[in-house]
Amino acid sequence: MTDAAAPEPKPEDSGPRDAEGEIRAVFVEAVASALGAGDRAKLLELAGDLHESDLGALIEALPHDARPRLVELMGREFDFSALMEVDDSVRGDILEELPTETVIEGVRELENDDALTILEDLGSAEQKEILEALPALDRVQLQRSLDYPDNSAGRLMQTTLVTAPPHWSAGQTLDHIHDAAEETIPDSFFEVFVVDPAHKLIGNVFLDTLVRARRSSRLDALMQPRHSVTVSEDQEEVARMFERYNLVSAPVVDDAGRLVGAITIDDIVDVIEEEAEEDIKALGGVRASEQLSDSVLGITRSRFLWLLVNLVTAFIASSVLGLFEGQLEKMVALAVLAPIVASQGGNAATQTMTVAVRALSTRELSAANAMRVTMREANVGFLNGIAFGILTGIAAGGWFHSPGIGLVIALAMVINLLAGALGGILIPLTLDRLGYDPAVASGAFVTTVTDVVGNFSFLGIATLWFHLA
């Protein structure tokens, strides 16, 4: 008797992600089919219990026109916090398509910092309409946050906090947390902030300390001083403080020292990822806001200027070859080998520049250690120059049956790798000192330096060695 074949697993049985963590194509197709049929029950069966991160990945995987349809068909079951997990442009497109009433309902369910992210993607008229529909306290808090500068701690913080006066006991504080209305405390928090009657921050008590203490213990005996940030402080500086002091949260105070909010580690992880992504994109000449979901025309326009700058620098480097036009005609080998010297120097410079730009971004490279790091990179460039000069010299000499050409390219390789190492660190340092973003501007300058030095050193030494003048 033959066993019946096991039924194929349904898309929902295998989960939204595969073993590598990627959203499953069959799952996306199943959701798209439910959306197309307007089958809300099937959609909720598939996506109703998804984590906000998985729901965000699903949204990005769906076709453009299906994304707002997903939000509308799920209705109150849609977790608006999933919109924090998608690209800015995707979120903006979805919000543009949704009815204002739907956005209002979603914003009401979000923490202050997430609600602020939604409002930032809307026009001023829509912002006003949504704010007017919110409870007075939420409206005032969100409007105040919108008035803070972009990328500041004030834009990053959540304003729903747990506070207590210093004379309260641990028991009183725990009872207060237990009895508080759900909307008056954060969804998740790590500490109770201790404030004076003027709401100025005195210290904090972490929850593990609070629950272990005797109920009669006063907060002023349990609390500890806190590293705080001001509302106007740049989010990148806040992220560095979290890294430096291994924080999981930090209070935010205004200029008078009054407690106005708190920043938690989940927000800082997003900031660190965002800043690192900006540096990587800047090194490649890509604007920080570019996303995979952007239009072809928009991406083309944003990349044009950087490519134009590189074209100008390429002409500058090529002009060096023009100075040796006669020598190149007399000795074809020079034209063949010159790009090798320039390319190798450019690669070495890019390595140094990448390390330097990242170190400047994290404040690991500063005036205090700039000389030592510069000398280290110069030594690295010199040693690599000798190693690759020998390898290239042997290869070039054997290729063209000329020991002289091998010696010339070996000397040029040493000079250009040394120049690349120095340029890769000195140019970012100089730009940073002048107040420019080294990640954005370094690449074009460094490449020009190695191309000019590489071509000039190789062709100049060859002209002298082979008497080609």
MOKA-V155076 format. One line per field, one symbol per residue. ss: DSSP state (h for helix, s for strand, l for the rest). psi: psi as a letter, one per 40 degrees, with the letter a starting at -180 (. if undefined). burial: # if it has 16 or more other C-alpha atoms within 10 Angstrom, else .. Layout:
ss=???
psi=???
burial=???
This chain:
ss=llllllllllllllllslllllslhhhhhhhhhhhhhllhhhhhhhhllllhhhhhhhhhhllhhhhhhhhhhhhhhllhhhhhhllhhhhhhhhhhllhhhhhhhhhlllhhhhhhhhhlllhhhhhhhhhhllhhhhhhhhhhhlllllshhhhlsllllssslllshhhhhhhhhhllhhhllllllsssssllllssssssshhhhhhlllllshhhhlsllllsslllshhhhhhhhhhhlllsssssllllssssssshhhhhhhhhhhhhhhhhhhllllllllllllhhhhhhhhhhhhhhhhhhhhhhhhhhhhlhhhhhhlhhhhhhhhhhhhhhhhhhhhhhhhhhhhhhllllllllhhhhhhhhhhhhhhhhhhhhhhhhhhhhhhlllhhhhhhhhhhhhhhhhhhhhhhhhhhhhhhhllllhhhhhhhhhhhhhhhhhhhhhhhhhhhhllll
psi=hhiihhiiiidddeidiadeeihhddddddddddddefgdddddddedeiidddddddddeiideeddddddddbeehheedeeeiiddddddddddiidddddddddeiidddddddddeiidddddddddeiidddddddddddeiiifiddddiiehihiiideiidddddddddeiideeiidiieihhhiidefihdaihiddddddiidehideediiiihiiidehiddddddddddefieihihiadeehheaihidddddddddddddddddddefhidehideiidddddddeddddddddddddddddddddfddddddgddddddddddddddddddddddddddddddeedhaddeddddddddddddddddddddddddddddddefhdddddddddddddddddddddddddddddddeeihdddeddddddddddddddddddddddddefe.
burial=..........#...###.....######.###.##....#.###.###.#.#.#########...######.##...###############.###......######.##########.#....##..##..#...##.##..##.....###############..######..#...........#.######..#######....#..#...####.##..#.#####.###.#####......#####...#########.##..##..#..######.###..#........#......#...#..##..#..##..#..##.....##.##.###########.###.###.###..#....#...#..##.###.###.###.###.##......##########################.##....###########################......
